[in-house]
């Protein structure tokens, strides 16, 4: 998850219901749950037992805000000890355009682990605009993120440390993890910030809202939350959209190296098939690995101007940092289209385009690097199942993730997970799965695996796209139509034929004519 929307706020006096006469043709009537109650002259409203008041959602690196309605919501930190410490969860509703919206509520489940829904939403609001024509949107920062008792620890990332650019310093990893744990433990029990605890929070919220059914929209890691909620609380689900999903049975991180390499091969193959691109760059995949080997033998120090401050900086570039940069480039088709060019320039001694462009991308992920909540999730749910993959040793990412995670999880407190946590999800609920053809993290085969356990579902693959695709092209309209009709299999999705890969840049003016 990485444009703000102006929602229309229409005064609602008294209790209203969404009727068949207002619903789109073929829509299932949604009558379950409490209706919004707004008294004349009041700017806020009550939904279930929660009182909402006007608020503004901030946008990262911007003075702009998104209008919403917020309400206090508190849950036990440890659900098995409800009389213990309580934590406040940041909750907001973005009102839809309809004066009497459907009673079912759309819920954004953000990615990461570590992203906060209220912070992620302003950047993806355009994808939700069609949904907001008839429905209201719930945003709740998952426990441990954003303004929901965040497990933040400002770690030293050593951006200017040449050694860190070339190899993992295990001693430093351990020290940083210990320091992070000491910081977050001052006012939190890190073992309680798991997916399973977040699912209990979500069901508690549903009950507090008057027990409506949810239309869950999970993105990346949020698809794990959506599937776990479906397994535990199927009656609370009306529909689910899984954007760039990971199957329950998949151990997070176990295939990072393979998935990135598969994505790079596929995207670079498209360049090799285009005469102009092939003439300019030859075999970009081979070039990338040649660059990796050169940097492994001799790291470089790159002088460049910071793209935001324009101040001259020096950044070390080694094989390890190259792997991280390439992975970030591969997330979206626009940045992936730059890879053949910036790799070629680096091989000719100009490293600034590669490192400079990455500064923009890295800014979107900096919050995740400072979130201890990632460790609370992955150490409890995946770390003990990470197996050695010697076949990954020669790949761009190698076995980096599993090596580092083992060291961190040996220190970090581990929460519990249900015995069936990694069981495939099985359901007859309406589900729409969205995948990007070139996704370097959650490839289309993951959606295919989930689809096997769903009897009322469909997968759409966006050709040439990367990770998180719901906001692309016609997909926002298709998602809204699916949520209206609850009929994924008969959804007219012919418009996805318009998707395609972004042509590789031949120079910094763009692709060949």
C-alpha positions as CSV (number, residue, x, y, z in Angstrom):
1,X,0.0,0.0,0.0
2,X,1.7,2.9,-0.7
3,X,-4.5,11.2,-3.4
4,X,-7.0,12.3,-1.2
5,X,-10.7,12.0,-1.9
6,X,-13.3,14.6,-1.0
7,X,-16.2,12.6,0.4
8,X,-19.6,14.2,0.3
9,X,-21.0,14.6,3.8
10,X,-24.8,14.8,3.8
11,X,-26.6,15.5,7.0
12,X,-28.6,12.5,8.1
13,X,-31.4,13.2,10.5
14,X,-32.9,10.2,12.3
15,X,-32.6,6.6,11.2
16,X,-32.3,5.7,7.6
17,X,-32.3,2.3,5.7
18,X,-30.7,1.3,2.4
19,X,-33.6,0.1,0.3
20,X,-33.9,-2.0,-2.8
21,X,-35.1,1.0,-4.8
22,X,-31.8,2.8,-4.2
23,X,-29.5,-0.2,-4.7
24,X,-27.9,-1.0,-8.0
25,X,-29.6,-3.7,-10.1
26,X,-28.7,-7.1,-8.8
27,X,-27.4,-5.9,-5.4
28,X,-28.1,-7.8,-2.3
29,X,-30.0,-5.8,0.3
30,X,-27.8,-5.0,3.3
31,X,-29.9,-4.6,6.4
32,X,-27.8,-6.1,9.1
33,X,-26.3,-3.8,11.7
34,X,-27.1,-0.5,13.3
35,X,-27.9,2.6,11.2
36,X,-26.2,5.9,11.5
37,X,-28.0,8.2,13.9
38,X,-27.4,11.9,13.6
39,X,-29.4,14.4,15.5
40,X,-30.4,17.7,13.9
41,X,-27.8,20.4,14.4
42,X,-25.0,18.0,15.4
43,X,-22.0,17.5,13.2
44,X,-21.2,14.0,14.5
45,X,-23.2,10.9,14.7
46,X,-23.7,7.6,16.6
47,X,-23.2,4.2,15.1
48,X,-23.9,1.3,17.4
49,X,-22.5,2.3,20.7
50,X,-19.8,4.6,19.3
51,X,-20.0,8.4,19.0
52,X,-18.1,9.8,16.1
53,X,-17.0,13.4,15.7
54,X,-15.3,15.3,12.8
55,X,-11.6,14.8,12.5
56,X,-8.8,15.1,9.9
57,X,-6.5,12.4,8.7
58,X,-3.0,13.6,8.0
59,X,-1.1,12.7,4.8
60,X,2.6,11.8,4.8
61,X,4.9,14.5,3.6
62,X,2.0,16.8,3.0
63,X,0.0,19.6,4.7
64,X,-3.2,18.3,3.2
65,X,-5.7,16.3,5.3
66,X,-8.6,14.0,4.6
67,X,-11.9,14.7,6.3
68,X,-13.3,11.8,8.4
69,X,-15.2,11.1,11.6
70,X,-13.3,9.6,14.6
71,X,-14.5,7.8,17.7
72,X,-12.6,6.5,20.8
73,X,-12.3,2.8,20.9
74,X,-10.5,0.8,23.6
75,X,-9.6,-2.9,23.9
76,X,-7.6,-5.1,26.3
77,X,-4.0,-5.4,25.3
78,X,-4.2,-9.1,26.3
79,X,-7.6,-10.5,25.4
80,X,-7.1,-13.4,27.8
81,X,-6.7,-10.9,30.6
82,X,-9.4,-8.4,30.0
83,X,-8.9,-6.7,33.4
84,X,-5.4,-5.8,32.5
85,X,-3.9,-2.9,30.5
86,X,-6.2,-1.3,27.9
87,X,-5.0,0.2,24.7
88,X,-6.6,2.9,22.5
89,X,-7.1,2.0,18.9
90,X,-7.3,4.9,16.4
91,X,-10.7,4.6,14.6
92,X,-12.2,6.6,11.8
93,X,-15.0,6.5,9.3
94,X,-14.9,8.1,5.9
95,X,-18.5,8.9,5.0
96,X,-19.8,7.9,1.6
97,X,-21.8,10.0,-0.8
98,X,-25.2,8.4,-0.3
99,X,-27.5,10.1,2.3
100,X,-28.6,6.7,3.4
101,X,-25.7,4.4,2.8
102,X,-25.7,0.6,3.0
103,X,-25.5,-0.8,6.5
104,X,-22.6,-3.1,5.6
105,X,-19.3,-1.3,6.1
106,X,-16.1,-1.4,3.9
107,X,-13.0,-2.0,6.0
108,X,-9.5,-1.3,4.8
109,X,-6.9,-3.8,6.2
110,X,-3.5,-2.2,5.5
111,X,-0.3,-4.0,4.6
112,X,3.1,-4.3,6.2
113,X,3.0,-5.7,8.8
114,X,3.3,-2.3,10.2
115,X,1.2,0.1,8.1
116,X,-1.7,2.0,9.7
117,X,-5.0,2.2,7.8
118,X,-5.6,5.9,8.6
119,X,-2.1,6.7,7.2
120,X,-2.3,4.5,4.2
121,X,-5.8,5.5,3.1
122,X,-5.1,9.1,1.8
123,X,-2.5,7.7,-0.7
124,X,-5.0,5.2,-2.1
125,X,-8.3,7.0,-1.7
126,X,-8.9,7.1,-5.4
127,X,-9.2,3.3,-5.4
128,X,-12.0,3.5,-2.9
129,X,-14.0,6.4,-4.5
130,X,-16.4,4.1,-6.4
131,X,-17.1,2.1,-3.2
132,X,-17.8,5.4,-1.3
133,X,-20.7,6.2,-3.6
134,X,-23.0,3.8,-1.7
135,X,-21.0,2.8,1.4
136,X,-19.1,4.1,4.4
137,X,-15.4,3.2,4.9
138,X,-14.0,2.1,8.3
139,X,-10.3,2.8,9.0
140,X,-8.8,1.4,12.2
141,X,-5.1,1.4,12.8
142,X,-4.1,-2.2,13.6
143,X,-2.8,-2.5,17.2
144,X,0.9,-1.6,17.2
145,X,0.7,0.8,14.2
146,X,-0.1,4.4,13.6
147,X,-2.0,5.9,16.5
148,X,-3.0,2.5,17.9
149,X,-0.4,2.1,20.6
150,X,2.4,1.9,18.0
151,X,5.4,-0.3,18.7
152,X,7.8,2.3,17.3
153,X,11.5,2.2,17.9
154,X,13.7,4.7,16.1
155,X,16.5,2.5,14.9
156,X,19.8,3.6,13.5
157,X,19.7,2.3,9.9
158,X,23.4,3.2,9.1
159,X,22.7,4.7,5.7
160,X,26.2,6.0,5.5
161,X,28.0,2.9,6.9
162,X,29.9,1.2,4.1
163,X,30.1,-2.1,5.9
164,X,26.3,-2.2,6.3
165,X,25.9,-1.6,2.5
166,X,27.9,-4.7,1.8
167,X,27.1,-7.4,4.5
168,X,24.8,-8.0,7.4
169,X,26.3,-7.2,10.8
170,X,24.7,-9.8,13.0
171,X,26.0,-8.3,16.2
172,X,24.5,-4.9,15.2
173,X,21.2,-6.6,14.3
174,X,21.0,-8.2,17.8
175,X,21.9,-4.9,19.5
176,X,19.3,-3.0,17.6
177,X,16.6,-5.6,18.3
178,X,17.5,-5.6,22.0
179,X,17.3,-1.8,22.0
180,X,13.9,-1.8,20.2
181,X,12.5,-4.4,22.6
182,X,13.6,-2.3,25.6
183,X,12.0,0.8,24.2
184,X,8.6,-0.7,23.3
185,X,8.4,-2.8,26.5
186,X,8.2,0.3,28.6
187,X,4.5,0.5,27.8
188,X,3.6,-2.6,25.9
189,X,3.8,-6.4,25.9
190,X,5.1,-7.1,22.3
191,X,3.7,-10.7,22.5
192,X,0.2,-9.3,22.3
193,X,0.5,-7.5,18.9
194,X,-0.2,-10.4,16.6
195,X,-2.6,-11.0,13.7
196,X,-4.9,-13.1,16.0
197,X,-5.1,-10.3,18.5
198,X,-5.9,-7.8,15.7
199,X,-8.7,-10.2,14.5
200,X,-10.2,-10.1,18.0
201,X,-10.0,-6.3,17.9
202,X,-11.8,-6.2,14.6
203,X,-14.7,-8.4,15.9
204,X,-15.0,-6.3,19.0
205,X,-15.2,-3.2,16.8
206,X,-18.0,-4.9,14.7
207,X,-20.0,-5.6,17.8
208,X,-19.5,-2.0,19.0
209,X,-20.7,-0.7,15.7
210,X,-24.0,-2.6,16.0
211,X,-22.9,-5.9,14.4
212,X,-22.9,-4.9,10.7
213,X,-21.4,-7.2,8.1
214,X,-18.0,-6.1,6.8
215,X,-16.8,-5.8,3.2
216,X,-13.1,-6.5,3.9
217,X,-10.5,-5.0,1.6
218,X,-7.1,-6.5,2.5
219,X,-3.9,-5.4,0.8
220,X,-0.7,-7.5,1.0
221,X,-0.3,-8.4,4.7
222,X,-3.9,-7.2,5.2
223,X,-5.0,-10.2,3.2
224,X,-3.7,-12.4,6.0
225,X,-5.8,-10.5,8.5
226,X,-8.8,-10.8,6.2
227,X,-8.5,-14.6,5.8
228,X,-7.9,-15.1,9.6
229,X,-11.0,-13.0,10.3
230,X,-13.0,-15.0,7.8
231,X,-11.9,-18.3,9.5
232,X,-12.9,-17.0,13.0
233,X,-15.9,-14.8,12.3
234,X,-17.6,-15.8,9.0
235,X,-20.9,-14.3,10.1
236,X,-19.3,-10.9,10.2
237,X,-18.2,-11.1,6.5
238,X,-20.4,-10.0,3.6
239,X,-17.6,-9.9,1.0
240,X,-13.8,-9.8,0.7
241,X,-11.4,-8.3,-1.7
242,X,-7.8,-9.7,-1.5
243,X,-5.3,-7.4,-3.2
244,X,-1.9,-9.0,-3.7
245,X,-2.7,-11.8,-1.3
246,X,-0.6,-14.3,0.6
247,X,-2.2,-17.7,1.4
248,X,-2.6,-18.7,5.0
249,X,-0.4,-21.7,4.5
250,X,2.5,-19.5,3.2
251,X,5.3,-18.7,5.7
252,X,5.9,-14.9,5.3
253,X,9.4,-14.3,3.9
254,X,10.1,-17.9,2.9
255,X,10.0,-17.1,-0.8
256,X,11.1,-13.5,-1.0
257,X,14.3,-14.3,-2.9
258,X,12.5,-16.6,-5.4
259,X,9.6,-14.3,-6.0
260,X,11.9,-11.3,-6.7
261,X,14.0,-13.2,-9.1
262,X,11.0,-14.6,-11.0
263,X,9.6,-11.1,-11.3
264,X,12.9,-9.6,-12.5
265,X,13.3,-12.4,-15.1
266,X,9.8,-11.9,-16.5
267,X,10.2,-8.1,-16.7
268,X,13.7,-8.1,-18.2
269,X,12.6,-10.7,-20.7
270,X,10.1,-8.2,-22.1
271,X,12.9,-5.8,-22.6
272,X,15.0,-8.4,-24.4
273,X,12.2,-9.1,-26.8
274,X,12.0,-5.4,-27.9
275,X,14.6,-4.6,-30.5
276,X,15.3,-1.1,-29.3
277,X,15.6,-2.2,-25.7
278,X,17.7,-5.2,-26.5
279,X,20.0,-3.0,-28.6
280,X,20.4,-0.5,-25.7
281,X,20.8,-2.9,-22.8
282,X,21.4,-6.4,-24.1
283,X,20.4,-8.9,-21.4
284,X,19.3,-6.7,-18.4
285,X,19.0,-9.7,-16.1
286,X,22.7,-10.8,-16.7
287,X,23.7,-7.1,-16.4
288,X,22.1,-6.9,-13.0
289,X,24.0,-9.9,-11.7
290,X,27.2,-8.6,-13.2
291,X,26.7,-5.3,-11.3
292,X,26.0,-7.3,-8.1
293,X,29.3,-9.2,-8.5
294,X,31.2,-6.0,-9.2
295,X,29.9,-4.4,-6.0
296,X,30.5,-7.5,-4.0
297,X,34.2,-7.3,-5.0
298,X,34.5,-3.6,-4.7
299,X,31.8,-1.4,-3.1
300,X,31.3,2.2,-4.4
301,X,30.8,5.5,-2.7
302,X,28.1,7.5,-4.6
303,X,27.9,11.3,-4.5
304,X,24.5,12.6,-5.2
305,X,22.1,15.4,-4.3
306,X,19.2,14.4,-2.0
307,X,16.1,14.5,-4.2
308,X,14.2,16.4,-1.5
309,X,16.7,18.8,0.1
310,X,19.2,19.0,-2.9
311,X,22.0,18.8,-0.4
312,X,25.1,16.8,-1.6
313,X,25.4,13.5,0.1
314,X,27.7,10.4,-0.1
315,X,26.1,7.0,0.0
316,X,27.9,3.7,0.0
317,X,26.7,1.1,-2.4
318,X,27.5,-2.6,-2.0
319,X,25.9,-5.9,-3.1
320,X,23.6,-6.0,0.0
321,X,22.3,-2.5,-0.6
322,X,21.9,-3.2,-4.3
323,X,19.6,-6.1,-3.5
324,X,17.4,-3.9,-1.3
325,X,17.2,-1.2,-4.0
326,X,16.3,-3.6,-6.8
327,X,13.5,-5.1,-4.7
328,X,12.0,-1.6,-4.1
329,X,12.2,-0.8,-7.8
330,X,10.4,-4.0,-8.7
331,X,7.2,-3.1,-6.6
332,X,5.6,-0.9,-9.3
333,X,5.7,-1.1,-13.1
334,X,6.8,2.6,-13.4
335,X,9.9,2.1,-11.3
336,X,10.6,-1.4,-12.6
337,X,10.7,0.2,-16.1
338,X,13.7,2.2,-15.0
339,X,15.8,-0.8,-13.9
340,X,17.4,-1.7,-17.2
341,X,18.5,1.9,-17.7
342,X,19.8,2.6,-14.1
343,X,21.6,-0.8,-14.0
344,X,23.3,0.0,-17.4
345,X,24.3,3.4,-16.2
346,X,25.8,1.9,-13.0
347,X,27.8,-0.5,-15.0
348,X,29.2,2.5,-16.9
349,X,30.2,4.1,-13.6
350,X,27.1,6.4,-13.0
351,X,25.5,5.1,-9.8
352,X,23.5,8.3,-8.9
353,X,20.3,7.4,-10.9
354,X,20.0,4.1,-9.1
355,X,20.7,5.4,-5.6
356,X,18.9,8.7,-6.1
357,X,15.6,7.3,-7.4
358,X,15.6,4.8,-4.5
359,X,15.5,7.6,-2.0
360,X,12.0,8.4,-3.1
361,X,10.9,4.8,-2.8
362,X,12.6,4.2,0.5
363,X,10.7,7.1,2.1
364,X,7.5,5.2,1.7
365,X,8.9,2.2,3.7
366,X,10.8,4.0,6.4
367,X,8.0,3.7,8.9
368,X,8.0,-0.1,8.5
369,X,11.7,-0.2,9.3
370,X,10.9,1.4,12.6
371,X,8.0,-0.8,13.6
372,X,8.5,-3.5,16.2
373,X,5.0,-4.7,15.4
374,X,6.5,-6.5,12.3
375,X,8.6,-8.7,14.7
376,X,5.6,-9.3,16.9
377,X,3.7,-10.7,13.9
378,X,6.4,-12.6,12.1
379,X,8.1,-14.1,15.2
380,X,4.8,-15.5,16.5
381,X,3.4,-16.7,13.2
382,X,6.2,-17.6,10.8
383,X,9.7,-17.6,12.2
384,X,9.7,-21.2,13.6
385,X,8.6,-22.5,10.1
386,X,11.3,-20.7,8.1
387,X,13.4,-23.5,6.5
388,X,16.8,-23.2,5.0
389,X,16.7,-22.7,1.2
390,X,20.2,-23.3,-0.2
391,X,18.8,-22.8,-3.7
392,X,18.4,-19.1,-2.9
393,X,22.0,-18.5,-1.9
394,X,23.0,-17.2,-5.4
395,X,19.9,-15.1,-5.9
396,X,19.7,-11.3,-5.5
397,X,18.2,-11.5,-1.9
398,X,19.9,-14.8,-1.0
399,X,18.9,-16.0,2.5
400,X,19.1,-12.6,4.0
401,X,15.6,-12.4,5.4
402,X,15.6,-15.8,7.2
403,X,19.1,-15.3,8.7
404,X,18.2,-11.9,10.1
405,X,14.8,-13.0,11.3
406,X,16.2,-15.9,13.2
407,X,18.5,-13.6,15.1
408,X,15.7,-11.1,15.9
409,X,13.2,-13.7,17.0
410,X,15.6,-15.3,19.3
411,X,15.3,-12.1,21.3
412,X,11.8,-10.9,20.6
413,X,8.9,-12.2,22.8
414,X,6.7,-14.6,20.8
415,X,3.0,-14.5,21.0
416,X,0.7,-17.5,20.4
417,X,-1.1,-18.6,17.2
418,X,-4.1,-20.9,16.8
419,X,-3.3,-24.5,15.8
420,X,-5.0,-24.0,12.5
421,X,-3.5,-20.6,11.8
422,X,-1.7,-21.8,8.7
423,X,-4.6,-24.0,7.4
424,X,-5.9,-23.1,4.0
425,X,-9.0,-20.9,4.2
426,X,-12.3,-22.6,3.0
427,X,-15.4,-20.6,2.5
428,X,-18.5,-19.9,0.3
429,X,-18.4,-16.2,1.0
430,X,-18.0,-13.9,-2.1
431,X,-14.3,-13.2,-2.6
432,X,-12.5,-11.2,-5.4
433,X,-8.7,-11.8,-5.7
434,X,-6.5,-9.2,-7.4
435,X,-3.0,-10.0,-8.5
436,X,-0.2,-8.3,-10.4
437,X,1.5,-10.3,-13.1
438,X,5.0,-9.1,-12.1
439,X,4.4,-8.9,-8.3
440,X,7.8,-9.5,-6.7
441,X,6.3,-10.3,-3.3
442,X,3.0,-12.0,-3.7
443,X,2.9,-13.5,-7.2
444,X,-0.4,-14.7,-8.9
445,X,0.2,-18.3,-7.9
446,X,-0.5,-17.2,-4.4
447,X,-4.0,-16.1,-5.4
448,X,-4.5,-19.4,-7.3
449,X,-3.7,-21.3,-4.1
450,X,-6.2,-19.3,-2.1
451,X,-8.8,-19.8,-4.8
452,X,-8.8,-23.6,-4.3
453,X,-10.6,-23.3,-1.0
454,X,-13.2,-20.8,-2.1
455,X,-16.4,-21.9,-3.9
456,X,-17.7,-18.4,-4.6
457,X,-14.6,-16.5,-5.8
458,X,-12.6,-15.4,-8.8
459,X,-9.1,-14.1,-9.4
460,X,-8.2,-11.2,-11.8
461,X,-4.6,-10.9,-12.9
462,X,-3.5,-7.4,-14.0
463,X,-1.0,-7.9,-16.8
464,X,2.3,-6.1,-16.4
465,X,1.5,-4.8,-12.9
466,X,3.3,-5.2,-9.6
467,X,2.4,-5.2,-6.0
468,X,-0.9,-3.7,-4.8
469,X,-3.1,-3.2,-7.9
470,X,-6.6,-2.2,-6.7
471,X,-6.1,1.4,-7.7
472,X,-5.0,0.6,-11.2
473,X,-7.1,1.2,-14.3
474,X,-10.6,-0.1,-14.1
475,X,-10.1,-2.1,-11.0
476,X,-11.7,0.4,-8.6
477,X,-14.9,0.2,-10.6
478,X,-14.8,-3.6,-10.8
479,X,-14.3,-3.8,-7.0
480,X,-17.3,-1.6,-6.3
481,X,-19.4,-3.6,-8.8
482,X,-18.4,-6.8,-7.0
483,X,-19.2,-5.4,-3.6
484,X,-22.6,-4.3,-4.9
485,X,-23.5,-7.6,-6.6
486,X,-21.6,-10.1,-4.6
487,X,-21.0,-12.0,-7.9
488,X,-17.4,-12.4,-8.7
489,X,-17.8,-15.2,-11.2
490,X,-20.2,-13.2,-13.5
491,X,-18.4,-9.9,-13.1
492,X,-17.8,-8.3,-16.5
493,X,-14.0,-7.8,-16.2
494,X,-13.2,-7.4,-19.9
495,X,-11.5,-4.0,-19.2
496,X,-8.5,-5.8,-17.6
497,X,-7.4,-6.6,-21.2
498,X,-6.2,-3.0,-21.3
499,X,-3.5,-3.7,-18.8
500,X,0.1,-4.1,-19.9
501,X,3.7,-3.7,-18.8
502,X,5.2,-0.2,-18.8
503,X,7.8,-0.2,-21.6
504,X,11.4,0.0,-20.3
505,X,13.0,3.5,-20.3
506,X,15.7,3.7,-23.1
507,X,16.8,7.0,-21.6
508,X,15.5,9.4,-19.0
509,X,13.0,10.9,-21.5
510,X,11.2,7.5,-21.5
511,X,10.6,4.5,-23.7
512,X,11.3,4.3,-27.4
513,X,8.6,5.7,-29.6
